């Protein structure tokens, strides 16, 4: 099957805009708790009426500052409650929000503010403000700082603006009105501004929420948003939660507070990139190893995978069911506890999760529903659902969306979720559109049931000197599954064989060092340690089982530093910037091909 279309559950809107989600919820369910604000180690509930009032007052401040309908306003902050208030307030003022990652460099901030012609900017901290002001263009006339009471200042500034002005502004917006410009990180060249409309988000969130109603509309349901809201996936979660009336809270500090916030908020489902699920698994395995219970954990993992696979086969043998019950008490409930204890399901996107982890988590009592999409498709274009899941695939098209596989294997996407186009970039638009079809740049396959599997990135296909086409993601996903591996990048373009750069997960390494009596050794020393090399070789051998010999990793090198967002090697969604890594570690790559 080369093309599949799923009928829309929610038709593309002919009127209205995203502000209606808040206004209607406040009118019909004013006392419903839809958000919670962090309050020390607890949470302060926010009702629909309270939230709408805060949004409206913030919008009045923006209008008082001279923000006009259609103006662009930047938001440079981590994921936090104020981000959501500001996003909706900008729309209430009739304007367009422009996310900027708080990790952005001065050069990136300069480009986004100038290319979007943003007239205002909200930053999170004085440090963010100082960086932005070093490149602030003349047309960006206002800068507000969240930690210095930006919302309070806007509220006071706009106290004289009438409700009629707000109603006029927000009612002027239609489904075709521009809602946001999201600048893609890109692998080459300047970031491109993806134009997403109110209709794009209403269609995306409406159809995802209704298709996955058991998650989004579950009575008492809740989610903790910790993805960057500057990224389209986090934005879809934010708007989708508001659309559904799902109780939502934010976690700004993923490194320092995520597990603590999950433990206190206890969401019923979460949305995350695969690396979060890999970290939870690897952390649990490392903890078991440190306690001398590593073999029990690995046996439990194998049983969970077999149990999930047996569910797909339609029959679970009694012996396997008994083993599963035993390990549920010993291991699986602890995994569920790490995720707050109430999580029954999760949506994973941004990269491939992998079949092994998909089956493990489902066998452990947490369904991870993989999806697939891009900034240009307003996040999810396909999604596995509770009632239609195939582990290892990225699901079927979301309702209202069509997927087609081109002759060269590229995934083409059509539907109301596809962007209006890139901002002021006609040449780029001509490259990515084939009539109504958006060319994703990803290589994929549709099976006989309509499930999509992504096999690689068109531009990332490696062609060896022998002419073999190799999709690096297949190997990289398998290799990263090992507890000691943090990141990896497969190389081999125009080379005689495939090789890899591997970085080490320093948290997992701590227990390995103790167990192997390597105390005192630095990471640089350990990259040449025969015992660590042997362990990574087993991970490479496991990864190679997924491919032919011609595609397999023949050599690898362990690096003495990890790939990070701050270091510039990773994008905000934790994808490896291949061109950056290739340039930074050109010497190490060259050495992999020296006899």
PEWO-V137168 format. One record per backbone hydrogen bond with DSSP energy under -0.5 kcal/mol. NH is the residue of the N-H (numbers start at 1). CO is the residue of the C=O. If there is no record, write none. Layout:
# PEWO-V137168
nh=NH co=CO
nh=NH co=CO
This chain:
# PEWO-V137168
nh=4 co=403
nh=6 co=401
nh=7 co=5
nh=11 co=9
nh=20 co=17
nh=21 co=18
nh=22 co=18
nh=23 co=19
nh=24 co=20
nh=25 co=21
nh=26 co=22
nh=27 co=23
nh=28 co=24
nh=29 co=25
nh=32 co=29
nh=34 co=32
nh=34 co=46
nh=35 co=46
nh=36 co=248
nh=37 co=44
nh=39 co=42
nh=42 co=39
nh=44 co=37
nh=45 co=43
nh=46 co=35
nh=48 co=32
nh=49 co=30
nh=51 co=47
nh=52 co=48
nh=53 co=49
nh=54 co=50
nh=55 co=51
nh=56 co=52
nh=57 co=53
nh=58 co=54
nh=59 co=55
nh=60 co=56
nh=61 co=57
nh=62 co=58
nh=63 co=59
nh=64 co=60
nh=65 co=61
nh=66 co=63
nh=67 co=62
nh=70 co=94
nh=71 co=68
nh=73 co=96
nh=74 co=120
nh=75 co=98
nh=76 co=122
nh=77 co=75
nh=77 co=100
nh=83 co=80
nh=84 co=80
nh=85 co=81
nh=86 co=82
nh=87 co=83
nh=88 co=84
nh=89 co=85
nh=90 co=86
nh=91 co=87
nh=92 co=88
nh=93 co=89
nh=94 co=91
nh=95 co=90
nh=96 co=71
nh=97 co=179
nh=98 co=73
nh=100 co=75
nh=104 co=101
nh=109 co=105
nh=110 co=106
nh=111 co=107
nh=112 co=108
nh=113 co=109
nh=114 co=110
nh=115 co=111
nh=116 co=112
nh=117 co=113
nh=118 co=113
nh=119 co=72
nh=120 co=72
nh=121 co=142
nh=122 co=74
nh=123 co=121
nh=123 co=144
nh=124 co=76
nh=129 co=125
nh=130 co=126
nh=131 co=127
nh=132 co=128
nh=133 co=129
nh=134 co=130
nh=134 co=131
nh=135 co=132
nh=140 co=137
nh=141 co=119
nh=141 co=139
nh=142 co=119
nh=144 co=121
nh=146 co=123
nh=147 co=124
nh=148 co=145
nh=149 co=146
nh=150 co=145
nh=150 co=146
nh=153 co=149
nh=154 co=150
nh=155 co=151
nh=156 co=152
nh=157 co=153
nh=158 co=154
nh=159 co=156
nh=161 co=158
nh=166 co=162
nh=167 co=163
nh=168 co=164
nh=169 co=165
nh=170 co=166
nh=171 co=167
nh=172 co=168
nh=172 co=169
nh=173 co=170
nh=177 co=174
nh=179 co=196
nh=180 co=196
nh=181 co=97
nh=182 co=180
nh=182 co=194
nh=183 co=181
nh=184 co=182
nh=184 co=192
nh=194 co=182
nh=194 co=192
nh=195 co=193
nh=195 co=421
nh=196 co=180
nh=196 co=194
nh=198 co=177
nh=199 co=175
nh=201 co=197
nh=202 co=198
nh=203 co=199
nh=204 co=200
nh=205 co=201
nh=206 co=202
nh=207 co=203
nh=208 co=204
nh=209 co=205
nh=210 co=206
nh=211 co=207
nh=212 co=208
nh=213 co=210
nh=215 co=212
nh=216 co=212
nh=217 co=213
nh=218 co=215
nh=221 co=218
nh=223 co=247
nh=225 co=223
nh=225 co=249
nh=226 co=224
nh=231 co=228
nh=234 co=228
nh=235 co=231
nh=236 co=232
nh=237 co=233
nh=238 co=234
nh=239 co=235
nh=240 co=236
nh=241 co=237
nh=242 co=238
nh=243 co=239
nh=244 co=240
nh=245 co=241
nh=246 co=241
nh=247 co=221
nh=248 co=34
nh=249 co=223
nh=250 co=36
nh=251 co=225
nh=254 co=252
nh=257 co=253
nh=258 co=253
nh=258 co=254
nh=261 co=257
nh=262 co=258
nh=263 co=259
nh=264 co=260
nh=265 co=261
nh=266 co=262
nh=268 co=222
nh=269 co=222
nh=270 co=345
nh=272 co=347
nh=276 co=273
nh=277 co=273
nh=278 co=274
nh=279 co=275
nh=280 co=276
nh=281 co=277
nh=282 co=278
nh=283 co=279
nh=284 co=280
nh=285 co=281
nh=286 co=282
nh=287 co=283
nh=288 co=284
nh=289 co=285
nh=290 co=286
nh=291 co=287
nh=292 co=289
nh=293 co=288
nh=294 co=288
nh=297 co=293
nh=298 co=294
nh=299 co=295
nh=300 co=296
nh=301 co=297
nh=302 co=298
nh=303 co=299
nh=304 co=300
nh=305 co=301
nh=306 co=302
nh=307 co=303
nh=308 co=304
nh=309 co=305
nh=310 co=306
nh=311 co=307
nh=312 co=308
nh=313 co=309
nh=314 co=310
nh=315 co=310
nh=317 co=315
nh=321 co=317
nh=322 co=318
nh=323 co=319
nh=324 co=320
nh=325 co=321
nh=326 co=322
nh=327 co=323
nh=328 co=324
nh=329 co=325
nh=330 co=326
nh=331 co=327
nh=332 co=327
nh=333 co=328
nh=334 co=331
nh=335 co=331
nh=336 co=332
nh=337 co=333
nh=338 co=334
nh=339 co=335
nh=340 co=337
nh=341 co=336
nh=344 co=268
nh=345 co=268
nh=346 co=367
nh=347 co=270
nh=348 co=369
nh=349 co=272
nh=358 co=354
nh=359 co=355
nh=360 co=356
nh=361 co=357
nh=362 co=358
nh=363 co=359
nh=364 co=360
nh=365 co=362
nh=366 co=361
nh=367 co=344
nh=368 co=366
nh=369 co=346
nh=369 co=367
nh=370 co=368
nh=371 co=348
nh=372 co=382
nh=374 co=379
nh=377 co=374
nh=378 co=375
nh=379 co=374
nh=381 co=372
nh=382 co=372
nh=383 co=396
nh=384 co=370
nh=385 co=388
nh=388 co=385
nh=393 co=390
nh=394 co=452
nh=396 co=383
nh=398 co=381
nh=400 co=6
nh=401 co=398
nh=402 co=414
nh=403 co=4
nh=404 co=412
nh=405 co=2
nh=406 co=404
nh=406 co=410
nh=409 co=406
nh=411 co=442
nh=412 co=404
nh=412 co=410
nh=413 co=438
nh=414 co=402
nh=416 co=400
nh=418 co=415
nh=419 co=376
nh=420 co=195
nh=421 co=195
nh=423 co=193
nh=425 co=422
nh=429 co=425
nh=430 co=426
nh=431 co=427
nh=432 co=428
nh=433 co=429
nh=434 co=437
nh=435 co=433
nh=437 co=434
nh=438 co=413
nh=439 co=432
nh=440 co=411
nh=440 co=438
nh=443 co=456
nh=444 co=409
nh=445 co=453
nh=447 co=451
nh=450 co=447
nh=452 co=395
nh=453 co=445
nh=455 co=443
nh=455 co=453
nh=456 co=443
nh=458 co=441
nh=459 co=441
nh=460 co=457
nh=461 co=457
nh=461 co=458
nh=462 co=470
nh=464 co=462
nh=464 co=468
nh=465 co=495
nh=467 co=464
nh=470 co=462
nh=472 co=470
nh=474 co=471
nh=475 co=471
nh=476 co=472
nh=477 co=473
nh=478 co=474
nh=479 co=475
nh=480 co=476
nh=481 co=477
nh=481 co=478
nh=482 co=479
nh=485 co=482
nh=486 co=484
nh=486 co=503
nh=489 co=501
nh=491 co=499
nh=494 co=463
nh=495 co=492
nh=498 co=552
nh=499 co=491
nh=500 co=555
nh=501 co=489
nh=502 co=557
nh=503 co=487
nh=505 co=484
nh=506 co=504
nh=509 co=505
nh=510 co=506
nh=511 co=507
nh=512 co=508
nh=513 co=509
nh=514 co=510
nh=515 co=511
nh=516 co=512
nh=517 co=514
nh=518 co=513
nh=521 co=518
nh=526 co=522
nh=527 co=523
nh=528 co=525
nh=529 co=526
nh=533 co=529
nh=534 co=530
nh=535 co=531
nh=536 co=532
nh=537 co=533
nh=538 co=534
nh=539 co=535
nh=540 co=536
nh=541 co=537
nh=542 co=538
nh=543 co=539
nh=544 co=540
nh=545 co=541
nh=545 co=542
nh=546 co=543
nh=547 co=544
nh=551 co=548
nh=552 co=548
nh=552 co=549
nh=554 co=498
nh=554 co=552
nh=555 co=498
nh=557 co=500
nh=559 co=502
nh=559 co=557
nh=568 co=565
nh=569 co=564
nh=570 co=564
nh=571 co=575
nh=574 co=571
nh=577 co=569
nh=578 co=576
nh=581 co=577
nh=582 co=578
nh=583 co=579
nh=584 co=580
nh=585 co=581
nh=586 co=583
nh=589 co=585
nh=590 co=586
nh=591 co=587
nh=592 co=588
nh=592 co=589
nh=593 co=589
nh=593 co=590
nh=594 co=591
nh=595 co=593
